[in-house]
Every structure is written in structure tokens, then in C-alpha cells.
Amino acid sequence: MYTIYHNPRCRKSREALTYLEESGVNYDIVLYLKDPLSKAALKEILKKTGLAASQLVRKNEAEWKSQPNRDEMSEDEIIEVWIRHPKTLERPIVTTAQSGVLARPLENLITFLNAN
């Protein structure tokens, strides 16, 4: 079972969702802008993807650019920004019970699905 952290307004996120559908895998959709993620859920995403919090930040979002000391933030501080401004979390992210991937570009998702 896969989980996609999805923003329907994002073209890359829609592409990943379409790929999951066409692949015939079972998946759940988490609309994280509608139902913001908890700190524990965000830490779990980081653990599963193996990425640093700074690698999953949408750095061109106004909410991110307005953060003082954004280039020096700790992982916990970045997570707090995501909780307040979920739009600053990069997307799409696809996870399983054990692992995850930033499915951008789509090739990342293809490789991930082939490995699982």
C-alpha cells in the first residue's frame, strides 16, 4: 500500500497520482493542505525518504521566503514552518510502510515503484 501526499492544484502531484493509478497499485491520498500533517507524521516522512527537512522545502513560496533565518533553521524549526504553512512542503511525496520518495521528477516515483 502506498500513500501519496497530494496537492490537486500541483501539476507534478497530479502526474504522480495518474502514474499510481495507471500502475494499478493500491494507494491512499492525503490532502495535506486540507488536513495539515502533525509533527510526528512529518518526522516519519523525513525518516522514510531519508531526506533532510531542507530538501523538502518549497523555497520559492512566499511563506518560506518570509521566514527569518530560513537558511539556518533546524529540522524541528522547518517542521514547525510546515505545520503553520503546509504549502511550503515539497510535493508530491509517496511512501510505503517502510520507505518513501519525493516523486519529483516522475522518474523518482517510477524507480521507487520498481524497487518496491
N, CA, C and O of each residue as an XYZ file, in Angstrom:
464
protein
N       0.841     -1.174      0.000
C       0.000      0.000      0.000
C       0.887      1.238      0.000
O       1.849      1.336      0.762
N       0.544      2.170     -0.863
C       1.271      3.424     -0.983
C       0.408      4.557     -0.451
O      -0.819      4.460     -0.419
N       1.058      5.620     -0.040
C       0.377      6.851      0.347
C       0.996      7.978     -0.452
O       2.218      8.108     -0.522
N       0.135      8.799     -1.061
C       0.627      9.976     -1.772
C       0.153     11.214     -1.023
O      -1.034     11.377     -0.744
N       1.100     12.072     -0.708
C       0.812     13.369     -0.091
C       0.628     14.322     -1.261
O       1.585     14.689     -1.943
N      -0.609     14.710     -1.476
C      -1.049     15.259     -2.756
C      -1.644     16.655     -2.625
O      -2.356     16.969     -1.671
N      -1.326     17.480     -3.619
C      -1.961     18.784     -3.796
C      -2.584     18.769     -5.188
O      -1.858     18.816     -6.182
N      -3.917     18.704     -5.282
C      -4.577     18.611     -6.583
C      -4.284     19.784     -7.524
O      -4.463     19.657     -8.735
N      -3.847     20.902     -6.995
C      -3.562     22.067     -7.839
C      -2.167     22.022     -8.454
O      -1.837     22.849     -9.305
N      -1.349     21.064     -8.030
C       0.031     20.958     -8.495
C       0.125     19.969     -9.657
O      -0.294     18.819     -9.529
N       0.661     20.405    -10.766
C       0.786     19.559    -11.954
C       1.642     18.327    -11.677
O       1.273     17.225    -12.082
N       2.759     18.485    -11.007
C       3.641     17.356    -10.700
C       2.931     16.347     -9.783
O       3.099     15.138     -9.937
N       2.159     16.840     -8.857
C       1.420     15.968     -7.964
C       0.330     15.210     -8.738
O       0.124     14.018     -8.513
N      -0.353     15.892     -9.633
C      -1.364     15.219    -10.465
C      -0.718     14.166    -11.354
O      -1.290     13.095    -11.556
N       0.465     14.453    -11.888
C       1.176     13.473    -12.721
C       1.522     12.222    -11.916
O       1.370     11.104    -12.408
N       1.984     12.408    -10.690
C       2.329     11.263     -9.844
C       1.085     10.444     -9.515
O       1.129      9.214     -9.531
N      -0.011     11.112     -9.222
C      -1.251     10.407     -8.923
C      -1.725      9.604    -10.135
O      -2.149      8.457     -9.995
N      -1.653     10.200    -11.305
C      -2.027      9.496    -12.539
C      -1.145      8.280    -12.742
O      -1.633      7.220    -13.134
N       0.142      8.419    -12.483
C       1.057      7.288    -12.646
C       0.704      6.167    -11.677
O       0.722      4.996    -12.057
N       0.386      6.506    -10.436
C      -0.021      5.485     -9.478
C      -1.275      4.764     -9.963
O      -1.363      3.539     -9.892
N      -2.246      5.538    -10.458
C      -3.488      4.951    -10.974
C      -3.186      3.995    -12.128
O      -3.691      2.873    -12.158
N      -2.373      4.437    -13.066
C      -2.057      3.631    -14.245
C      -1.218      2.402    -13.898
O      -1.234      1.411    -14.627
N      -0.483      2.467    -12.783
C       0.348      1.348    -12.358
C      -0.462      0.246    -11.692
O       0.018     -0.876    -11.529
N      -1.685      0.569    -11.309
C      -2.546     -0.424    -10.696
C      -2.208     -0.767     -9.257
O      -2.647     -1.800     -8.752
N      -1.441      0.073     -8.592
C      -1.096     -0.178     -7.196
C      -2.188      0.385     -6.285
O      -2.938      1.281     -6.672
N      -2.259     -0.152     -5.082
C      -3.191      0.369     -4.081
C      -2.547      1.565     -3.390
O      -1.370      1.533     -3.033
N      -3.331      2.613     -3.208
C      -2.783      3.809     -2.572
C      -3.883      4.581     -1.854
O      -5.069      4.465     -2.164
N      -3.449      5.356     -0.901
C      -4.295      6.323     -0.208
C      -3.809      7.701     -0.592
O      -2.634      7.897     -0.900
N      -4.714      8.645     -0.570
C      -4.377     10.044     -0.853
C      -4.499     10.843      0.438
O      -5.514     10.768      1.130
N      -3.473     11.596      0.752
C      -3.511     12.531      1.876
C      -3.468     13.930      1.283
O      -2.482     14.327      0.663
N      -4.551     14.670      1.482
C      -4.625     16.057      1.015
C      -4.090     16.935      2.146
O      -4.855     17.482      2.940
N      -2.781     17.059      2.202
C      -2.122     17.670      3.356
C      -2.390     19.168      3.487
O      -2.173     19.731      4.560
N      -2.857     19.826      2.426
C      -3.214     21.239      2.569
C      -4.558     21.381      3.274
O      -4.791     22.346      4.002
N      -5.434     20.413      3.051
C      -6.755     20.416      3.685
C      -6.668     19.923      5.124
O      -7.289     20.488      6.023
N      -5.894     18.868      5.330
C      -5.709     18.270      6.649
C      -4.226     18.282      6.986
O      -3.531     17.296      6.738
N      -3.727     19.384      7.550
C      -2.287     19.513      7.812
C      -1.729     18.346      8.626
O      -2.406     17.781      9.485
N      -0.497     18.011      8.333
C       0.178     16.889      8.965
C       0.703     17.270     10.342
O       1.054     18.424     10.589
N       0.750     16.295     11.225
C       1.304     16.508     12.563
C       2.829     16.501     12.498
O       3.429     16.107     11.498
N       3.424     16.942     13.578
C       4.883     16.927     13.668
C       5.395     15.496     13.549
O       6.398     15.249     12.878
N       4.712     14.550     14.196
C       5.128     13.143     14.134
C       5.033     12.608     12.709
O       5.920     11.886     12.256
N       3.968     12.958     12.006
C       3.806     12.494     10.620
C       4.892     13.073      9.722
O       5.422     12.372      8.860
N       5.222     14.328      9.913
C       6.269     14.958      9.105
C       7.639     14.337      9.401
O       8.440     14.132      8.490
N       7.901     14.042     10.667
C       9.172     13.377     11.013
C       9.234     11.986     10.394
O      10.299     11.546      9.960
N       8.112     11.299     10.350
C       8.067      9.972      9.753
C       8.329     10.046      8.247
O       9.014      9.183      7.698
N       7.795     11.058      7.581
C       8.061     11.254      6.149
C       9.558     11.466      5.928
O      10.141     10.886      5.012
N      10.173     12.290      6.758
C      11.614     12.526      6.628
C      12.391     11.234      6.821
O      13.327     10.947      6.075
N      12.004     10.462      7.817
C      12.687      9.191      8.092
C      12.546      8.246      6.899
O      13.525      7.633      6.472
N      11.335      8.129      6.363
C      11.084      7.198      5.263
C      11.804      7.609      3.981
O      12.314      6.753      3.258
N      11.851      8.896      3.694
C      12.502      9.358      2.466
C      14.010      9.425      2.606
O      14.734      9.371      1.612
N      14.485      9.543      3.837
C      15.916      9.691      4.054
C      16.427     11.067      3.658
O      17.632     11.267      3.505
N      15.520     12.004      3.494
C      15.901     13.359      3.090
C      15.937     14.281      4.304
O      15.216     14.078      5.280
N      16.782     15.286      4.223
C      16.811     16.324      5.248
C      15.606     17.233      5.038
O      15.117     17.385      3.919
N      15.144     17.824      6.108
C      13.996     18.732      6.011
C      14.249     19.827      4.972
O      13.340     20.211      4.236
N      15.466     20.317      4.917
C      15.787     21.391      3.963
C      15.618     20.956      2.508
O      15.459     21.796      1.623
N      15.654     19.640      2.257
C      15.487     19.133      0.894
C      14.024     19.024      0.487
O      13.726     18.806     -0.687
N      13.111     19.172      1.438
C      11.688     19.068      1.142
C      10.963     20.400      1.315
O       9.747     20.430      1.504
N      11.699     21.481      1.250
C      11.111     22.814      1.377
C      10.909     23.416     -0.011
O      11.800     23.372     -0.860
N       9.729     23.975     -0.222
C       9.452     24.725     -1.456
C       9.999     26.139     -1.229
O       9.319     27.013     -0.691
N      11.224     26.326     -1.650
C      11.958     27.551     -1.313
C      11.448     28.803     -2.014
O      11.807     29.909     -1.610
N      10.626     28.667     -3.046
C      10.105     29.846     -3.742
C       8.757     30.315     -3.212
O       8.220     31.311     -3.696
N       8.207     29.622     -2.236
C       6.939     30.038     -1.644
C       7.149     31.280     -0.781
O       8.132     31.385     -0.047
N       6.224     32.201     -0.882
C       6.320     33.445     -0.107
C       6.395     33.170      1.388
O       7.113     33.857      2.113
N       5.657     32.169      1.849
C       5.663     31.844      3.274
C       7.041     31.372      3.736
O       7.422     31.592      4.886
N       7.778     30.729      2.847
C       9.143     30.320      3.199
C      10.080     31.514      3.145
O      10.891     31.721      4.048
N       9.963     32.290      2.092
C      10.854     33.441      1.933
C      10.708     34.448      3.070
O      11.639     35.196      3.367
N       9.537     34.467      3.703
C       9.306     35.420      4.795
C       9.872     34.959      6.134
O       9.809     35.693      7.120
N      10.425     33.750      6.174
C      10.963     33.213      7.423
C      12.340     33.815      7.726
O      13.259     33.711      6.913
N      12.477     34.438      8.889
C      13.809     34.934      9.247
C      14.743     33.755      9.507
O      14.318     32.722     10.025
N      15.980     33.908      9.158
C      16.999     32.880      9.374
C      16.654     31.538      8.728
O      17.049     30.487      9.233
N      15.922     31.570      7.615
C      15.467     30.320      6.983
C      16.621     29.429      6.543
O      16.470     28.209      6.487
N      17.755     30.010      6.235
C      18.894     29.202      5.789
C      19.649     28.557      6.946
O      20.561     27.759      6.726
N      19.275     28.897      8.172
C      19.960     28.367      9.354
C      19.023     27.564     10.255
O      19.383     27.231     11.384
N      17.823     27.253      9.761
C      16.828     26.571     10.588
C      17.186     25.109     10.832
O      17.748     24.429      9.974
N      16.844     24.655     12.025
C      16.991     23.238     12.366
C      15.838     22.460     11.729
O      14.873     23.044     11.237
N      15.957     21.144     11.748
C      14.888     20.308     11.218
C      13.574     20.586     11.937
O      12.535     20.704     11.289
N      13.599     20.693     13.255
C      12.377     20.964     14.016
C      11.776     22.322     13.658
O      10.555     22.463     13.590
N      12.619     23.306     13.431
C      12.109     24.625     13.052
C      11.441     24.575     11.672
O      10.409     25.210     11.456
N      12.029     23.824     10.749
C      11.423     23.681      9.420
C      10.089     22.959      9.538
O       9.114     23.342      8.891
N      10.041     21.923     10.354
C       8.780     21.199     10.558
C       7.715     22.133     11.116
O       6.554     22.051     10.715
N       8.082     23.001     12.013
C       7.117     23.970     12.560
C       6.591     24.900     11.452
O       5.415     25.263     11.448
N       7.461     25.276     10.526
C       7.012     26.090      9.388
C       6.003     25.293      8.556
O       4.973     25.828      8.147
N       6.301     24.010      8.306
C       5.366     23.179      7.538
C       4.013     23.079      8.223
O       2.976     23.078      7.560
N       4.022     22.996      9.542
C       2.763     22.898     10.288
C       1.958     24.189     10.126
O       0.742     24.146      9.935
N       2.628     25.317     10.202
C       1.944     26.609     10.043
C       1.614     26.918      8.587
O       0.598     27.552      8.298
N       2.474     26.468      7.666
C       2.337     26.774      6.236
C       2.567     25.498      5.424
O       3.640     25.326      4.847
N       1.583     24.608      5.370
C       1.793     23.322      4.692
C       2.157     23.455      3.210
O       2.714     22.531      2.616
N       1.847     24.584      2.632
C       2.189     24.812      1.219
C       3.699     24.804      0.990
O       4.150     24.628     -0.142
N       4.481     24.991      2.046
C       5.934     25.032      1.900
C       6.572     23.640      1.856
O       7.782     23.518      1.662
N       5.763     22.591      2.035
C       6.265     21.217      1.921
C       6.298     20.820      0.455
O       5.296     20.941     -0.251
N       7.449     20.346     -0.001
C       7.595     19.919     -1.397
C       6.656     18.759     -1.674
O       6.323     17.983     -0.779
N       6.236     18.653     -2.918
C       5.302     17.613     -3.325
C       5.597     17.157     -4.726
O       6.278     17.839     -5.491
N       5.081     16.004     -5.050
C       4.379     15.025     -4.231
C       5.379     14.119     -3.521
O       6.509     13.929     -3.970
N       4.932     13.577     -2.416
C       5.712     12.583     -1.682
C       4.895     11.301     -1.676
O       3.690     11.326     -1.427
N       5.551     10.188     -1.948
C       4.891      8.882     -1.927
C       5.650      8.004     -0.938
O       6.879      7.931     -0.963
N       4.881      7.333     -0.057
C       5.502      6.480      0.948
C       4.852      5.094      0.971
O       3.742      4.886      0.480
N       5.592      4.167      1.559
C       5.076      2.854      1.943
C       5.244      2.781      3.456
O       5.604      3.771      4.093
N       4.986      1.618      4.026
C       5.175      1.468      5.466
C       6.640      1.633      5.869
O       6.935      2.033      6.995
N       7.568      1.322      4.940
C       8.988      1.345      5.285
C       9.799      2.472      4.648
O      10.825      2.870      5.199
N       9.367      2.990      3.511
C      10.217      3.935      2.790
C       9.373      4.983      2.076
O       8.143      4.951      2.122
N      10.055      5.908      1.418
C       9.348      6.966      0.714
C      10.250      7.655     -0.284
O      11.460      7.434     -0.327
N       9.614      8.507     -1.096
C      10.343      9.215     -2.137
C       9.664     10.548     -2.436
O       8.441     10.671     -2.378
N      10.485     11.534     -2.754
C       9.968     12.757     -3.342
C       9.755     12.422     -4.810
O      10.717     12.227     -5.553
N       8.505     12.357     -5.226
C       8.156     11.876     -6.568
C       8.229     12.990     -7.600
O       7.342     13.140     -8.440
N       9.266     13.741     -7.525
C       9.513     14.862     -8.404
C      10.987     14.867     -8.710
O      11.774     15.151     -7.807
N      11.410     14.578     -9.902
C      10.629     14.312    -11.108
C       9.967     12.933    -11.053
O      10.269     12.118    -10.180
N       9.072     12.694    -11.988
C       8.306     11.458    -12.035
C       9.197     10.228    -12.075
O       8.808      9.168    -11.584
N      10.381     10.352    -12.649
C      11.313      9.226    -12.710
C      11.641      8.693    -11.311
O      11.874      7.497    -11.141
N      11.657      9.581    -10.309
C      11.893      9.146     -8.928
C      10.804      8.165     -8.490
O      11.093      7.154     -7.849
N       9.560      8.467     -8.836
C       8.452      7.590     -8.488
C       8.535      6.270     -9.226
O       8.295      5.212     -8.644
N       8.869      6.326    -10.492
C       8.995      5.107    -11.299
C      10.049      4.172    -10.686
O       9.806      2.975    -10.531
N      11.196      4.715    -10.345
C      12.265      3.934     -9.737
C      11.811      3.367     -8.394
O      12.081      2.207     -8.083
N      11.132      4.177     -7.610
C      10.631      3.761     -6.299
C       9.649      2.601     -6.425
O       9.758      1.613     -5.699
N       8.694      2.716     -7.340
C       7.705      1.651     -7.518
C       8.373      0.361     -7.988
O       8.009     -0.726     -7.542
N       9.340      0.479     -8.879
C      10.038     -0.703     -9.374
C      10.844     -1.402     -8.276
O      11.044     -2.615     -8.331
N      11.299     -0.650     -7.295
C      12.099     -1.214     -6.209
C      11.235     -1.812     -5.096
O      11.729     -2.561     -4.254
N       9.957     -1.481     -5.100
C       9.075     -1.965     -4.022
C       8.183     -3.021     -4.551
O       7.363     -3.564     -3.811
